[in-house]
Amino acid sequence: MITLVNVRPLSGGKFLPPCNIVMSDDGKISAIGDKVEGKTVTFDKAPCAAGYIDVHTHGGYGKDCMEPTYECIDTIARYHLETGITAFCPTTMTASPEDINKAVDNIRKYESRYARILGVHLEGPYLSQKAAGAHPPHLLISPLDDDSFVMDNLDVVKRVTIAPNVRGSADFTAKYSKKGVQISIGHDNSIDDEIYACIDAGATSVTHMYNCTSRPTRRDNPKKHLGLTEVGLIDNRLTTEIIADDRHVANTLFKMIYKLKGYRRICLVSDSLSVAGMPAGDYYIGAGDSKQSIRVEDGVAVLPSENTYAGSVTPVSKMVVNLIGCGIAPAHAIYMATKAPAKLIGLRNMGDIKVGNYADINVLDNDYRVKATFLGGRQVNV
């Protein structure tokens, strides 16, 4: 049993006055207040928050979630814990169903020593040819072609990204949202009719807003339709993933999203690649048929062949600091990295510092950078 002494926890949406947090031997928070039990760790009125949650991440420290090895997922889980992420969804790339199955099965078998694994996020292959981003276009399919790798992995698949303009998307959304899979929409070339069909069927989020999300367009007649970007901004049934690294979404653009959506409907995600945590240089992402060349330069990953950004190399913890630095209220910025992702994927025991929740806690400095992390009540080295 460990007690954090003299901290200011963010609990229930506000920072409490200096108090103590008792973390019991079962890895849960057992008391918040004056009580002191077991070993004590004292901080000087430091702010603290629930451990950060990343529901969209492809890797880190040179390892990609598509690599079907123990070392791969172990390294990625360590990368996240060392950046203040205490729970995450390993995210696959578009690949053949066979390669996706191998990656998912590898994650299924892994028992994490580091950050908690919440379940797999399948990003692709149900994406639009015209908004593939870093996903190999020749491997994109419709769920009408094959959804067996989703059905066969329901024990571990937590999220799926699908483009609303892909054939069968609304039926797929209805089918799997009823089975407890959180459906996110993105990488699309959709019009509002297709988007609303997916929302009505159960889709609840937008995958990395403003990155491969459709804009207003016409189809077969002069009528102009809203795209996913606009629908995502105005429909409060949708939570918007944001890569808040000031590159994929510039800080000035973030402020507009924040004004329209409010902090409760924004979920910070890293969309981190295998090269997150690595020095600048030339690398590859994906594995097998989905393998592609990328370059890390000036703090961002780019696809040299496309002259565009790939995923990010910025952890969620740095995104929180970035947003606070550009004027977002600290409690709001932290909510987007804790409670928002927890609510999005239905976690009842994470995302806030309260009695009964997991004792996953980030102690922060006065600039809200992570200076100590506790996982299940035990301090980890970061």
C-alpha positions as CSV (number, residue, x, y, z in Angstrom):
1,M,0.0,0.0,0.0
2,I,1.3,3.5,-1.0
3,T,0.0,7.0,-0.1
4,L,0.8,9.9,-2.4
5,V,1.1,12.8,0.1
6,N,0.4,16.5,-0.5
7,V,-0.8,16.3,-4.2
8,R,-3.5,18.2,-6.0
9,P,-5.5,15.5,-7.9
10,L,-7.7,16.3,-10.9
11,S,-10.9,14.6,-9.8
12,G,-14.4,15.0,-11.1
13,G,-13.2,17.7,-13.5
14,K,-11.5,20.0,-11.0
15,F,-8.2,20.1,-9.1
16,L,-8.7,19.4,-5.4
17,P,-6.8,21.2,-2.7
18,P,-3.6,19.5,-1.5
19,C,-4.5,16.1,-0.1
20,N,-3.4,12.4,0.0
21,I,-4.2,9.5,-2.3
22,V,-4.1,6.0,-0.8
23,M,-3.4,3.3,-3.3
24,S,-4.2,-0.2,-2.0
25,D,-2.4,-3.5,-2.6
26,D,-5.1,-4.5,-5.2
27,G,-4.0,-1.7,-7.5
28,K,-7.0,0.5,-6.9
29,I,-7.5,3.9,-5.2
30,S,-8.9,3.3,-1.8
31,A,-9.0,6.8,-0.3
32,I,-8.6,10.5,-1.2
33,G,-8.3,13.0,1.7
34,D,-6.3,13.1,4.9
35,K,-5.7,9.3,5.4
36,V,-2.2,8.0,5.2
37,E,-1.5,4.2,4.9
38,G,1.6,2.2,4.1
39,K,4.6,3.6,2.4
40,T,4.4,7.4,1.7
41,V,5.7,9.3,-1.3
42,T,5.6,13.1,-0.8
43,F,5.2,15.7,-3.4
44,D,5.1,19.5,-2.9
45,K,1.5,20.3,-3.9
46,A,2.1,18.8,-7.3
47,P,-0.9,18.5,-9.7
48,C,-1.7,14.9,-10.7
49,A,-4.0,13.3,-13.1
50,A,-5.3,9.8,-14.0
51,G,-2.9,7.9,-16.3
52,Y,-3.2,9.0,-19.9
53,I,-5.0,6.7,-22.4
54,D,-4.1,6.5,-26.1
55,V,-6.8,4.7,-28.2
56,H,-4.9,5.2,-31.5
57,T,-1.3,4.2,-31.7
58,H,0.7,2.1,-34.2
59,G,4.0,1.8,-32.2
60,G,7.1,3.3,-30.8
61,Y,10.8,2.7,-30.1
62,G,11.3,1.2,-33.5
63,K,8.5,-1.4,-33.2
64,D,5.2,-1.6,-35.2
65,C,2.0,-3.2,-34.0
66,M,1.9,-5.2,-37.2
67,E,5.0,-7.1,-36.3
68,P,3.8,-10.4,-34.8
69,T,6.4,-10.8,-32.1
70,Y,6.4,-10.6,-28.3
71,E,9.3,-8.2,-28.4
72,C,7.4,-5.8,-30.6
73,I,4.3,-5.4,-28.3
74,D,6.5,-5.4,-25.2
75,T,8.6,-2.6,-26.6
76,I,5.6,-0.5,-27.6
77,A,3.9,-1.0,-24.2
78,R,7.2,0.2,-22.5
79,Y,7.3,3.2,-24.8
80,H,3.9,4.3,-23.8
81,L,4.3,3.8,-20.1
82,E,7.6,5.8,-20.3
83,T,5.6,8.7,-21.8
84,G,2.8,8.7,-19.2
85,I,0.4,6.4,-21.1
86,T,-0.9,3.8,-18.7
87,A,-3.4,2.2,-21.1
88,F,-3.6,2.0,-24.9
89,C,-5.2,0.4,-27.9
90,P,-2.5,-1.1,-30.3
91,T,-3.6,-0.1,-33.7
92,T,-3.1,-2.1,-36.9
93,M,-2.4,-0.8,-40.4
94,T,-4.2,-1.8,-43.6
95,A,-2.8,-5.2,-44.7
96,S,-4.1,-8.6,-45.9
97,P,-6.6,-10.3,-43.5
98,E,-3.9,-12.9,-42.9
99,D,-1.4,-10.4,-41.7
100,I,-4.0,-8.6,-39.6
101,N,-4.9,-11.9,-38.0
102,K,-1.3,-12.6,-37.1
103,A,-0.8,-9.1,-35.6
104,V,-4.1,-9.4,-33.6
105,D,-3.3,-12.9,-32.3
106,N,0.1,-11.7,-31.2
107,I,-1.5,-8.9,-29.2
108,R,-4.1,-11.3,-27.8
109,K,-1.3,-13.6,-26.4
110,Y,0.8,-10.8,-24.8
111,E,0.5,-10.1,-21.1
112,S,1.8,-6.6,-20.6
113,R,4.5,-5.8,-18.1
114,Y,4.1,-2.1,-18.9
115,A,1.1,0.0,-20.1
116,R,-2.3,-1.8,-20.0
117,I,-3.6,-3.1,-23.3
118,L,-7.3,-2.2,-23.7
119,G,-7.9,-4.1,-27.0
120,V,-7.0,-3.7,-30.6
121,H,-8.0,-0.8,-32.9
122,L,-8.3,-2.0,-36.5
123,E,-7.5,1.0,-38.7
124,G,-8.3,-0.4,-42.1
125,P,-8.6,-2.1,-44.5
126,Y,-12.1,-0.6,-44.8
127,L,-10.9,2.8,-45.9
128,S,-11.5,5.0,-49.0
129,Q,-9.1,4.7,-52.0
130,K,-9.1,8.5,-52.2
131,A,-8.2,9.1,-48.6
132,A,-5.8,6.2,-47.9
133,G,-3.1,8.4,-46.3
134,A,-0.2,6.0,-45.3
135,H,-2.4,2.9,-45.9
136,P,-1.5,0.8,-49.0
137,P,-4.4,1.5,-51.5
138,H,-4.1,-1.9,-53.2
139,L,-5.0,-3.6,-49.9
140,L,-8.1,-1.7,-49.2
141,I,-11.4,-3.7,-49.3
142,S,-15.1,-3.5,-48.4
143,P,-16.5,-5.3,-45.4
144,L,-18.7,-7.1,-48.0
145,D,-15.5,-8.7,-49.3
146,D,-14.4,-10.0,-45.9
147,D,-15.2,-9.3,-42.3
148,S,-14.0,-12.6,-40.9
149,F,-10.9,-11.2,-39.2
150,V,-13.2,-8.8,-37.2
151,M,-15.7,-11.5,-36.3
152,D,-13.0,-14.0,-35.5
153,N,-11.2,-11.6,-33.1
154,L,-14.1,-10.1,-31.2
155,D,-12.5,-11.2,-27.9
156,V,-9.7,-8.6,-28.4
157,V,-10.9,-6.0,-31.1
158,K,-12.1,-2.9,-29.2
159,R,-12.3,-0.3,-32.1
160,V,-12.6,-0.3,-35.9
161,T,-12.2,2.6,-38.3
162,I,-14.3,2.5,-41.4
163,A,-15.0,5.0,-44.2
164,P,-18.7,5.7,-44.6
165,N,-18.5,5.7,-48.4
166,V,-17.1,2.1,-48.5
167,R,-19.8,-0.4,-49.6
168,G,-21.6,-2.0,-46.6
169,S,-20.2,0.5,-44.0
170,A,-23.6,1.2,-42.4
171,D,-24.5,-2.4,-42.1
172,F,-21.1,-3.3,-40.8
173,T,-21.4,-0.4,-38.2
174,A,-24.8,-1.7,-37.0
175,K,-23.6,-5.3,-36.8
176,Y,-20.4,-4.7,-34.8
177,S,-21.5,-1.8,-32.6
178,K,-24.2,-4.2,-31.3
179,K,-21.4,-6.6,-30.5
180,G,-19.6,-4.0,-28.4
181,V,-17.1,-2.8,-30.9
182,Q,-16.6,1.0,-30.9
183,I,-16.9,2.2,-34.5
184,S,-14.9,5.3,-35.6
185,I,-15.3,6.8,-39.1
186,G,-12.5,8.3,-41.1
187,H,-10.1,8.0,-44.1
188,D,-13.1,8.7,-46.2
189,N,-14.5,10.3,-49.3
190,S,-18.0,10.5,-48.0
191,I,-21.0,12.7,-48.2
192,D,-23.3,13.6,-45.4
193,D,-26.0,11.0,-46.3
194,E,-23.4,8.2,-46.0
195,I,-21.9,9.7,-42.8
196,Y,-25.3,10.0,-41.0
197,A,-26.2,6.5,-42.0
198,C,-23.1,5.3,-40.1
199,I,-23.8,7.5,-37.1
200,D,-27.4,6.3,-36.9
201,A,-26.1,2.8,-37.1
202,G,-23.9,3.4,-34.0
203,A,-20.6,5.1,-35.0
204,T,-19.4,7.3,-32.2
205,S,-16.1,9.0,-33.2
206,V,-14.1,10.5,-36.0
207,T,-10.6,9.1,-36.7
208,H,-8.0,11.9,-36.5
209,M,-10.1,14.8,-37.5
210,Y,-8.7,17.0,-40.4
211,N,-6.4,14.2,-41.5
212,C,-8.0,12.2,-44.3
213,T,-11.5,13.4,-43.3
214,S,-13.7,14.5,-46.2
215,R,-14.8,18.0,-46.9
216,P,-17.9,19.5,-48.6
217,T,-18.3,18.1,-52.1
218,R,-20.8,17.2,-54.9
219,R,-21.6,13.8,-56.3
220,D,-24.0,13.3,-59.2
221,N,-25.8,16.6,-59.2
222,P,-25.2,20.3,-58.2
223,K,-26.2,19.8,-54.6
224,K,-23.3,20.3,-52.2
225,H,-23.0,17.8,-49.3
226,L,-21.2,18.2,-46.0
227,G,-18.1,16.0,-45.5
228,L,-17.0,14.2,-42.4
229,T,-15.0,17.1,-41.1
230,E,-18.1,19.3,-40.9
231,V,-20.4,16.6,-39.6
232,G,-17.8,15.8,-37.0
233,L,-17.8,19.4,-35.8
234,I,-21.5,19.8,-35.5
235,D,-22.9,16.4,-34.5
236,N,-22.4,15.8,-30.8
237,R,-23.0,12.1,-31.2
238,L,-19.4,12.1,-32.4
239,T,-16.2,12.4,-30.4
240,T,-13.3,13.7,-32.5
241,E,-9.9,12.2,-32.3
242,I,-7.3,15.0,-32.5
243,I,-3.5,14.7,-33.1
244,A,-2.7,17.8,-31.2
245,D,1.0,18.1,-32.1
246,D,0.6,21.5,-33.9
247,R,1.4,19.8,-37.2
248,H,-1.4,17.4,-38.0
249,V,-3.7,19.9,-36.4
250,A,-2.3,23.4,-35.9
251,N,-2.9,25.0,-32.5
252,T,-5.0,27.7,-34.2
253,L,-7.1,25.1,-35.8
254,F,-7.4,23.2,-32.6
255,K,-8.9,26.3,-30.9
256,M,-11.7,26.3,-33.5
257,I,-12.4,22.6,-32.9
258,Y,-12.4,23.2,-29.1
259,K,-14.8,26.1,-29.5
260,L,-17.2,24.1,-31.6
261,K,-17.0,20.7,-29.9
262,G,-16.1,21.5,-26.3
263,Y,-13.5,19.5,-24.4
264,R,-15.8,16.6,-23.5
265,R,-16.1,15.6,-27.2
266,I,-12.4,15.7,-28.1
267,C,-10.1,12.7,-27.6
268,L,-6.3,13.3,-27.9
269,V,-4.5,10.5,-29.8
270,S,-0.9,10.1,-30.7
271,D,-1.4,8.1,-33.9
272,S,2.2,7.3,-33.1
273,L,4.3,5.3,-35.5
274,S,7.1,2.8,-34.9
275,V,9.5,5.7,-35.2
276,A,8.1,7.6,-32.2
277,G,10.9,7.9,-29.7
278,M,13.5,7.4,-32.4
279,P,16.1,9.9,-33.8
280,A,15.6,11.7,-37.1
281,G,16.3,9.6,-40.2
282,D,14.8,7.2,-42.8
283,Y,12.7,4.3,-41.6
284,Y,9.8,1.9,-42.6
285,I,6.3,1.5,-41.2
286,G,4.1,-1.5,-41.4
287,A,5.2,-5.0,-42.2
288,G,4.9,-7.5,-45.1
289,D,2.8,-6.1,-48.0
290,S,2.0,-3.0,-46.0
291,K,5.6,-1.9,-45.5
292,Q,6.4,1.7,-46.6
293,S,9.3,4.1,-46.4
294,I,8.9,7.2,-44.1
295,R,11.3,9.9,-42.9
296,V,11.4,11.5,-39.5
297,E,12.6,15.2,-39.7
298,D,11.9,18.3,-37.7
299,G,9.8,16.5,-35.1
300,V,7.3,14.9,-37.5
301,A,7.1,11.8,-39.7
302,V,6.5,12.3,-43.5
303,L,5.9,10.1,-46.5
304,P,8.6,11.2,-48.9
305,S,6.8,9.8,-51.9
306,E,3.6,11.6,-51.1
307,N,5.0,14.8,-49.6
308,T,2.5,14.5,-46.7
309,Y,2.5,13.7,-43.0
310,A,2.2,10.1,-41.9
311,G,1.3,9.4,-38.2
312,S,2.9,11.4,-35.4
313,V,6.0,10.9,-33.2
314,T,4.5,13.0,-30.4
315,P,3.1,11.3,-27.3
316,V,-0.2,12.3,-25.8
317,S,1.6,13.7,-22.7
318,K,3.4,16.3,-24.8
319,M,0.1,17.1,-26.6
320,V,-1.4,18.0,-23.2
321,V,1.5,20.3,-22.5
322,N,1.3,21.8,-25.9
323,L,-2.4,22.6,-25.5
324,I,-2.0,24.1,-22.1
325,G,0.8,26.3,-23.5
326,C,-1.5,27.7,-26.1
327,G,-4.2,28.7,-23.7
328,I,-6.4,25.6,-23.1
329,A,-7.4,25.1,-19.5
330,P,-5.3,22.5,-17.8
331,A,-8.3,20.5,-16.6
332,H,-9.7,20.5,-20.1
333,A,-6.5,19.4,-21.8
334,I,-6.1,16.6,-19.3
335,Y,-9.7,15.5,-19.7
336,M,-9.1,15.0,-23.4
337,A,-6.3,12.5,-22.6
338,T,-8.0,10.7,-19.7
339,K,-11.8,10.8,-19.3
340,A,-12.7,11.4,-22.9
341,P,-10.9,8.2,-24.3
342,A,-12.2,6.2,-21.3
343,K,-15.8,7.2,-22.0
344,L,-15.4,6.7,-25.7
345,I,-14.5,3.0,-25.4
346,G,-16.6,2.3,-22.3
347,L,-14.1,2.1,-19.5
348,R,-15.6,2.6,-16.0
349,N,-12.6,2.1,-13.9
350,M,-10.1,4.5,-15.6
351,G,-9.8,8.1,-16.7
352,D,-10.3,9.9,-13.4
353,I,-8.8,9.9,-9.9
354,K,-11.6,8.6,-7.7
355,V,-12.1,5.8,-5.1
356,G,-12.4,2.4,-6.8
357,N,-10.6,3.3,-10.0
358,Y,-7.3,1.8,-11.0
359,A,-4.4,3.6,-9.2
360,D,-2.9,4.7,-12.6
361,I,-1.7,8.2,-11.9
362,N,0.6,10.8,-13.5
363,V,2.2,13.2,-11.1
364,L,2.9,16.5,-13.0
365,D,5.3,19.4,-12.6
366,N,4.1,23.0,-12.6
367,D,4.2,23.0,-16.4
368,Y,2.1,19.9,-16.5
369,R,4.9,17.7,-17.7
370,V,4.9,14.1,-16.4
371,K,7.5,13.7,-13.6
372,A,6.3,10.4,-12.0
373,T,3.9,7.7,-13.1
374,F,2.1,5.1,-11.0
375,L,0.6,2.0,-12.6
376,G,-1.7,0.0,-10.4
377,G,-0.3,1.8,-7.3
378,R,3.3,1.1,-8.1
379,Q,5.8,3.8,-9.2
380,V,7.4,3.1,-12.6
381,N,10.7,4.6,-13.9
382,V,10.2,7.2,-16.6
